[in-house]
Amino acid sequence: MASGPSKDIVTEENGQFESRKREHIELSLLPDNQATGRSGLDEYHLPHCAMPEIDWNEISIESSILGAVRKTPFLISSMTAGHHGSVNLNERLALAASRRGWIMGVGSQRKELFDEEAHQEWVELRKTIGSELLMVGNIGLSQVIQTPPEKIQDLVDSLKAIALFVHTNPLQEALQVEGTPYFKGGFESVARLSQILSVPVILKETGCGFSASTLQQANELGIYAVDVAGFGGTHWGRIEGGRNGADALKNQAAKTFANWGVSTYQSLLNARGLDKKNFAVWASGGIRSGLDAAKCISLGAECVGFAKPLLDSAVQSQDALEKTMEALEFELKVALFCTGSRSVNDLKKLRV
C-alpha cells in the first residue's frame, strides 16, 4: 500500500466534505462548467436506412450488462452522495432507475471511510426503493491506494452493489483545494482489488477520457470494464477552479486546463483500436441524447451513462426526471429504427 497523508485527509474531510459536495452540485449545473459540443460525437454519423425491414414494435433496447440482461443499456452516472441534501436527489434518481430498469451509479462513497454513519443513506434508500434497484458503488483511485481492500469491500456491502467504480481524476485532484493527488501505485492497487473484491471493478474517468496508452495498461488489470468518461460534458477542472478565489493559483491553472482531456469519441476509438480488449467498454462524458448513446453503442459501448441531463431534471421534480429518461429511451429506439436495427447488438454490427 502506497503511503499518503491519509490522517490529514480525514481531518479535513470532517470539516469540509459536505460543503464541497454541495458546491460541486451547484457548479455542475452552470453552463460555463460544461464542455458542451466537445465530446466529438457530432463528428460521427450513423447511416440512415430509408427502408428498414422492421416494424417499430420489433425494436428492443434490452442489453446484456454485467452478465445479465437489463431493460436498457443506460446508466445514471455517478453524481452525488454523502452530504445533507443529497439524500432527496438520490431518492429521486433511485426511484426512477428502479422504475425504468436503469443501473444507478452513486457518487463517491469516500465519506464512509471515516464516518461510520455515512452508510445509512444507502440503508434507508434500500428500504425505500427495494432490492430491484441496481447500484454501482464508487470510490476514488487515491483512496483505493491508501485503503485496505476489506474496507473497500465494506463500501460494496453497505450499498449491496452489483459492481464498483474506481474513479480516476488527476486533473480534479490537482486543482481541488482539498485534493488528494496521490496516484502512485494505482495500477497495482486496482489489479489487487479486482482479484479480491466480491463484485466486478469498473475503472472510470470523470470527464477527461482515456488515451490509447492508458487503456493498453488497463488491459492487464483484470477489471470488468472501463468507463471512458471523456471530455465533452461536465468538466471538473473548471468546477474546482470556480471553487477557488479569482486570484488563486489553482483558479488560474483551471483556466489554462479548461479544455484538457481526451474526447468521448476519441476515447471510444482508442478502446476500439486495442488489438485484444480484456474489458468491456462503457461510455459517458457529454452524452446528451439517445442519439449520442446510439453512436456510443455502435462504437462498442456496452453501457452508456448520463449525468447532467438527469441532474437538471432531478432538481426540478420526479416527474421531470422520468420524462427525461423516457425521452432518452425513445430517441435510442428512433436511432435503431432509422438504421434498420432491431436491437442494440444489431447497432454494434453497423458498417459506418
C-alpha positions in Angstrom: 0.0 0.0 0.0 1.4 3.4 -1.0 2.0 6.0 1.7 -0.1 9.1 1.8 -1.3 11.7 4.2 -4.5 9.8 5.0 -4.8 11.1 8.6 -4.7 14.7 7.4 -7.3 13.9 4.7 -9.7 12.5 7.3 -9.4 15.6 9.5 -10.0 17.9 6.6 -13.0 15.8 5.3 -14.8 16.0 8.6 -14.9 19.8 8.4 -15.4 20.4 4.7 -16.8 17.3 2.9 -20.4 18.3 2.9 -19.9 21.9 1.8 -17.6 20.8 -1.0 -20.2 18.3 -2.3 -22.9 20.9 -2.2 -20.7 23.3 -4.2 -20.0 20.5 -6.7 -23.7 20.1 -7.4 -24.3 23.8 -7.7 -21.3 24.4 -10.0 -22.0 21.4 -12.2 -25.3 22.9 -13.2 -23.6 26.1 -14.6 -23.1 26.2 -18.4 -19.6 27.5 -18.1 -18.5 24.3 -16.4 -19.7 22.2 -19.4 -17.5 21.4 -22.3 -20.6 21.4 -24.5 -20.1 20.2 -28.0 -16.6 18.9 -27.4 -17.4 15.2 -27.0 -16.6 14.6 -30.6 -19.8 12.7 -31.2 -21.1 15.3 -33.6 -18.3 14.3 -36.0 -19.7 10.7 -36.1 -22.8 9.9 -38.1 -24.8 6.7 -38.2 -26.0 5.6 -41.6 -29.7 6.3 -42.4 -31.7 3.4 -43.7 -34.6 4.7 -45.8 -36.3 1.3 -45.9 -35.8 -0.6 -42.6 -37.2 -4.1 -42.9 -38.6 -4.0 -39.4 -41.7 -2.8 -37.5 -41.5 -0.4 -34.6 -42.9 -2.9 -32.2 -40.0 -5.3 -33.0 -37.4 -2.9 -31.6 -35.8 -3.8 -28.2 -33.3 -1.8 -26.2 -32.7 -4.7 -23.8 -28.9 -5.1 -23.2 -26.5 -7.6 -21.6 -24.6 -5.7 -18.9 -22.5 -7.2 -16.1 -23.5 -10.7 -17.3 -27.3 -10.2 -17.1 -30.0 -8.9 -19.4 -31.1 -5.4 -18.5 -34.1 -3.4 -19.7 -31.9 -0.7 -21.1 -28.2 0.0 -21.8 -28.4 3.1 -19.7 -26.7 4.2 -16.5 -27.4 7.1 -14.2 -23.8 8.2 -13.9 -22.3 9.0 -10.5 -23.2 12.4 -9.3 -23.9 12.9 -5.6 -23.6 11.2 -2.2 -22.6 11.8 1.4 -23.9 15.3 2.2 -27.0 16.8 3.6 -29.4 17.4 0.7 -28.0 14.5 -1.5 -30.5 12.1 0.0 -33.5 13.6 -1.7 -31.8 13.7 -5.0 -30.6 10.2 -4.7 -34.1 9.0 -3.7 -35.5 10.6 -6.9 -32.7 9.1 -9.1 -33.0 5.7 -7.4 -36.8 5.6 -7.8 -36.6 6.5 -11.4 -33.8 4.0 -12.1 -35.8 1.2 -10.4 -39.0 2.0 -12.3 -37.3 2.2 -15.7 -34.7 -0.5 -15.3 -31.6 1.7 -15.4 -28.5 1.0 -13.5 -27.6 3.7 -10.9 -24.0 4.8 -10.2 -23.7 6.5 -6.9 -21.5 9.5 -6.0 -18.2 9.0 -4.1 -18.5 6.8 -1.0 -15.4 8.4 0.4 -17.1 9.7 3.4 -17.9 6.2 4.6 -14.2 5.6 5.1 -14.1 8.0 8.1 -17.8 8.4 9.1 -19.4 5.3 10.5 -22.9 6.7 10.0 -22.5 7.7 6.3 -23.7 4.3 5.0 -27.1 4.9 6.5 -28.0 6.9 3.3 -27.9 3.6 1.4 -29.6 1.6 4.1 -32.5 4.0 4.0 -32.5 4.1 0.2 -32.8 0.3 0.0 -35.7 0.3 2.5 -37.5 2.9 0.4 -36.8 1.6 -3.1 -36.3 -2.2 -2.6 -33.9 -4.9 -3.8 -34.7 -4.4 -7.5 -32.5 -1.3 -7.6 -29.2 -2.0 -9.4 -26.5 0.2 -7.9 -22.8 0.6 -8.7 -20.5 1.8 -5.8 -17.9 4.4 -6.3 -14.5 5.3 -4.7 -11.5 7.3 -5.9 -8.3 5.8 -7.1 -6.2 7.7 -4.5 -8.5 6.2 -1.7 -8.1 2.7 -3.2 -4.3 3.1 -3.0 -4.5 4.1 0.7 -7.2 1.9 1.9 -7.2 -1.9 2.8 -9.3 -3.9 0.3 -11.5 -5.2 3.1 -12.7 -1.6 3.8 -13.4 -1.2 0.1 -15.5 -4.4 0.4 -17.5 -2.7 3.2 -18.5 0.1 0.7 -19.8 -2.6 -1.7 -21.7 -4.4 1.1 -23.3 -1.2 2.5 -24.7 -0.5 -0.9 -25.4 -4.1 -1.9 -23.7 -3.0 -5.1 -23.5 -5.1 -8.3 -20.1 -3.5 -9.2 -17.7 -0.8 -8.1 -16.5 2.2 -9.9 -12.9 3.2 -9.2 -12.7 6.7 -10.5 -9.5 8.3 -11.6 -9.5 12.1 -11.7 -5.9 13.5 -11.7 -6.8 17.0 -13.1 -9.5 17.5 -10.5 -7.4 16.3 -7.6 -4.5 18.6 -8.7 -6.8 21.7 -8.8 -9.0 20.9 -5.8 -8.2 22.8 -2.6 -8.7 19.6 -0.6 -7.4 17.4 -3.3 -5.6 14.1 -2.9 -3.3 13.9 -5.9 -1.6 10.6 -4.7 -1.8 8.2 -7.6 1.5 6.3 -7.3 0.8 2.6 -7.1 -2.6 2.9 -8.8 -2.3 0.1 -11.3 -1.1 -2.3 -8.7 -3.9 -1.4 -6.3 -6.6 -1.7 -8.9 -5.3 -5.1 -10.1 -5.2 -6.4 -6.4 -8.7 -5.0 -5.7 -10.0 -6.7 -8.9 -8.8 -10.1 -7.6 -10.2 -9.7 -4.1 -13.5 -7.8 -4.4 -16.7 -9.7 -4.5 -18.1 -7.7 -7.4 -16.6 -6.5 -10.7 -14.4 -3.4 -10.8 -15.0 -0.7 -13.4 -12.3 1.9 -13.9 -13.8 5.3 -14.7 -12.5 8.7 -15.6 -14.5 11.8 -14.6 -14.6 13.8 -17.7 -11.1 13.8 -19.2 -11.2 10.4 -21.0 -8.5 7.8 -21.7 -5.5 7.8 -24.0 -4.7 4.7 -26.0 -1.6 4.0 -23.9 -3.5 4.2 -20.6 -6.2 1.8 -22.0 -3.4 -0.6 -23.0 -2.1 -0.6 -19.5 -5.6 -1.0 -18.1 -6.0 -4.1 -20.3 -3.8 -6.1 -17.8 -5.6 -5.2 -14.6 -8.3 -7.8 -14.6 -11.1 -5.3 -14.4 -14.6 -5.8 -15.8 -14.9 -2.6 -17.7 -13.5 0.9 -18.4 -16.0 3.8 -18.5 -14.2 6.2 -20.7 -16.0 9.3 -19.3 -14.5 11.6 -21.9 -14.1 15.3 -22.4 -17.3 16.9 -23.6 -19.5 17.1 -20.6 -19.1 18.3 -17.0 -15.5 19.4 -16.6 -14.3 19.0 -13.0 -11.2 21.1 -13.6 -13.4 24.1 -14.4 -15.5 23.3 -11.3 -12.6 23.2 -9.0 -11.2 26.4 -10.5 -14.6 28.0 -9.7 -14.3 27.0 -6.0 -11.0 28.9 -5.7 -10.8 32.7 -5.5 -10.4 34.6 -8.7 -6.7 35.4 -8.0 -5.8 32.0 -6.6 -3.1 30.0 -8.3 -5.4 27.0 -8.9 -8.1 29.2 -10.4 -5.6 30.5 -13.0 -4.4 26.9 -13.7 -8.0 25.8 -14.1 -8.4 28.3 -16.9 -5.3 27.0 -18.6 -6.6 23.5 -18.4 -10.3 24.3 -19.2 -10.2 22.3 -22.4 -8.0 19.5 -21.1 -8.9 15.9 -21.9 -9.5 13.2 -24.5 -12.9 13.5 -26.1 -15.5 10.8 -25.5 -15.4 9.9 -29.2 -11.6 9.7 -29.3 -11.6 7.6 -26.1 -14.0 5.1 -27.6 -11.9 5.0 -30.8 -8.8 4.4 -28.6 -10.6 1.5 -26.9 -11.8 0.1 -30.2 -8.2 0.2 -31.5 -6.8 -2.2 -29.0 -5.8 -5.5 -30.6 -7.4 -7.5 -27.8 -9.6 -6.0 -25.1 -9.8 -7.8 -21.8 -12.5 -5.4 -20.6 -15.9 -4.2 -21.6 -16.3 -0.5 -22.7 -18.8 1.8 -21.1 -19.3 5.4 -22.3 -20.1 8.7 -20.6 -19.0 12.2 -20.9 -21.2 14.7 -22.7 -23.8 12.2 -23.7 -26.9 14.4 -24.2 -29.4 12.4 -26.2 -30.5 8.9 -27.1 -28.8 9.5 -30.5 -25.5 10.2 -28.7 -26.0 6.9 -26.9 -26.7 5.1 -30.1 -23.4 6.4 -31.5 -21.5 5.2 -28.5 -23.1 1.7 -28.7 -22.2 1.5 -32.4 -18.6 2.2 -31.3 -18.6 -0.7 -28.9 -20.1 0.6 -25.7 -21.9 -1.9 -23.6 -23.5 0.7 -21.3 -24.0 4.4 -21.7 -24.1 6.9 -18.8 -26.0 10.2 -18.4 -25.4 12.7 -15.7 -26.0 16.4 -16.4 -29.4 16.0 -18.3 -30.7 13.9 -15.4 -29.4 16.2 -12.7 -31.1 19.2 -14.5 -34.4 17.3 -14.4 -34.0 15.7 -10.9 -33.6 19.1 -9.2 -37.0 20.0 -10.8 -39.1 17.0 -9.9 -39.6 13.3 -10.0 -41.9 13.7 -13.0 -39.4 15.8 -14.9 -36.7 13.3 -14.3 -38.7 10.3 -15.5 -39.9 12.2 -18.6 -36.3 12.9 -19.5 -35.3 9.2 -19.1 -38.3 8.2 -21.2 -37.3 10.7 -23.9 -33.7 9.3 -24.0 -35.0 5.7 -24.4 -37.4 6.8 -27.2 -34.5 8.6 -29.0 -32.4 5.4 -28.9 -35.3 3.4 -30.4 -35.6 6.0 -33.2 -31.9 5.6 -33.9 -32.4 1.8 -34.0 -35.4 2.1 -36.3 -33.7 4.5 -38.7 -30.6 2.4 -39.0 -32.6 -0.8 -39.6 -31.5 -2.3 -36.2 -33.8 -4.4 -34.2 -31.6 -4.4 -31.2 -28.5 -2.7 -29.7 -26.5 -5.7 -30.8 -27.5 -5.0 -34.4 -26.4 -1.4 -33.9 -22.9 -2.7 -33.0 -22.7 -4.5 -36.3 -23.3 -1.5 -38.5 -20.8 -0.6 -41.1 -20.1 3.1 -40.5 
